[in-house]
Amino acid sequence: MTARKAFLVLLVVFVGFWMFTDPDGLAAAATAGADQTWSLAQQLFTAIIDFVGALS
């Protein structure tokens, strides 16, 4: 088994364990991660628009 497969198996087991022991905590972490990802995407798109606007 390669290290990548082992890591994926451990990740799935960890998330599964977390889902059954603390589903509210997993949901809160997922929500926070999605919110942070969306915020970073907005910052990136704003920076790209500003950059392209400055080229004109």
Phi and psi in degrees as GROMACS dihedral restraints (atoms count N, CA, C in turn):
[ dihedral_restraints ]
;  ai    aj    ak    al  type     phi  dphi    fc
    3     4     5     6     1   -75.6    20    10
    4     5     6     7     1   165.5    20    10
    6     7     8     9     1   -65.1    20    10
    7     8     9    10     1   -34.5    20    10
    9    10    11    12     1   -65.4    20    10
   10    11    12    13     1   -44.6    20    10
   12    13    14    15     1   -64.4    20    10
   13    14    15    16     1   -40.3    20    10
   15    16    17    18     1   -62.9    20    10
   16    17    18    19     1   -41.6    20    10
   18    19    20    21     1   -63.5    20    10
   19    20    21    22     1   -43.7    20    10
   21    22    23    24     1   -63.0    20    10
   22    23    24    25     1   -40.3    20    10
   24    25    26    27     1   -63.4    20    10
   25    26    27    28     1   -45.5    20    10
   27    28    29    30     1   -62.7    20    10
   28    29    30    31     1   -39.0    20    10
   30    31    32    33     1   -64.7    20    10
   31    32    33    34     1   -44.0    20    10
   33    34    35    36     1   -64.5    20    10
   34    35    36    37     1   -42.7    20    10
   36    37    38    39     1   -63.6    20    10
   37    38    39    40     1   -42.9    20    10
   39    40    41    42     1   -63.0    20    10
   40    41    42    43     1   -47.5    20    10
   42    43    44    45     1   -65.3    20    10
   43    44    45    46     1   -40.0    20    10
   45    46    47    48     1   -62.1    20    10
   46    47    48    49     1   -43.4    20    10
   48    49    50    51     1   -62.5    20    10
   49    50    51    52     1   -44.0    20    10
   51    52    53    54     1   -63.5    20    10
   52    53    54    55     1   -38.9    20    10
   54    55    56    57     1   -63.7    20    10
   55    56    57    58     1   -37.6    20    10
   57    58    59    60     1   -85.7    20    10
   58    59    60    61     1   -26.6    20    10
   60    61    62    63     1   -91.7    20    10
   61    62    63    64     1   -32.2    20    10
   63    64    65    66     1  -148.0    20    10
   64    65    66    67     1    72.3    20    10
   66    67    68    69     1   -64.3    20    10
   67    68    69    70     1   -32.6    20    10
   69    70    71    72     1   -67.4    20    10
   70    71    72    73     1   -38.7    20    10
   72    73    74    75     1   -66.4    20    10
   73    74    75    76     1   -39.7    20    10
   75    76    77    78     1   -64.4    20    10
   76    77    78    79     1   -42.5    20    10
   78    79    80    81     1   -64.2    20    10
   79    80    81    82     1   -40.6    20    10
   81    82    83    84     1   -65.4    20    10
   82    83    84    85     1   -41.2    20    10
   84    85    86    87     1   -66.0    20    10
   85    86    87    88     1   -40.7    20    10
   87    88    89    90     1   -65.5    20    10
   88    89    90    91     1   -40.9    20    10
   90    91    92    93     1   -64.7    20    10
   91    92    93    94     1   -44.4    20    10
   93    94    95    96     1   -63.8    20    10
   94    95    96    97     1   -40.7    20    10
   96    97    98    99     1   -64.8    20    10
   97    98    99   100     1   -41.4    20    10
   99   100   101   102     1   -66.6    20    10
  100   101   102   103     1   -40.7    20    10
  102   103   104   105     1   -62.5    20    10
  103   104   105   106     1   -42.7    20    10
  105   106   107   108     1   -66.1    20    10
  106   107   108   109     1   -40.5    20    10
  108   109   110   111     1   -63.0    20    10
  109   110   111   112     1   -43.2    20    10
  111   112   113   114     1   -64.5    20    10
  112   113   114   115     1   -40.3    20    10
  114   115   116   117     1   -63.1    20    10
  115   116   117   118     1   -42.9    20    10
  117   118   119   120     1   -65.6    20    10
  118   119   120   121     1   -37.6    20    10
  120   121   122   123     1   -64.7    20    10
  121   122   123   124     1   -41.3    20    10
  123   124   125   126     1   -62.9    20    10
  124   125   126   127     1   -42.3    20    10
  126   127   128   129     1   -63.4    20    10
  127   128   129   130     1   -40.9    20    10
  129   130   131   132     1   -63.3    20    10
  130   131   132   133     1   -47.8    20    10
  132   133   134   135     1   -64.7    20    10
  133   134   135   136     1   -38.2    20    10
  135   136   137   138     1   -63.7    20    10
  136   137   138   139     1   -41.8    20    10
  138   139   140   141     1   -65.1    20    10
  139   140   141   142     1   -40.0    20    10
  141   142   143   144     1   -65.0    20    10
  142   143   144   145     1   -44.0    20    10
  144   145   146   147     1   -62.8    20    10
  145   146   147   148     1   -43.1    20    10
  147   148   149   150     1   -62.6    20    10
  148   149   150   151     1   -41.1    20    10
  150   151   152   153     1   -64.6    20    10
  151   152   153   154     1   -46.6    20    10
  153   154   155   156     1   -66.2    20    10
  154   155   156   157     1   -37.9    20    10
  156   157   158   159     1   -64.1    20    10
  157   158   159   160     1   -33.7    20    10
  159   160   161   162     1   -73.6    20    10
  160   161   162   163     1   -22.0    20    10
  162   163   164   165     1   -73.5    20    10
  163   164   165   166     1   -25.2    20    10
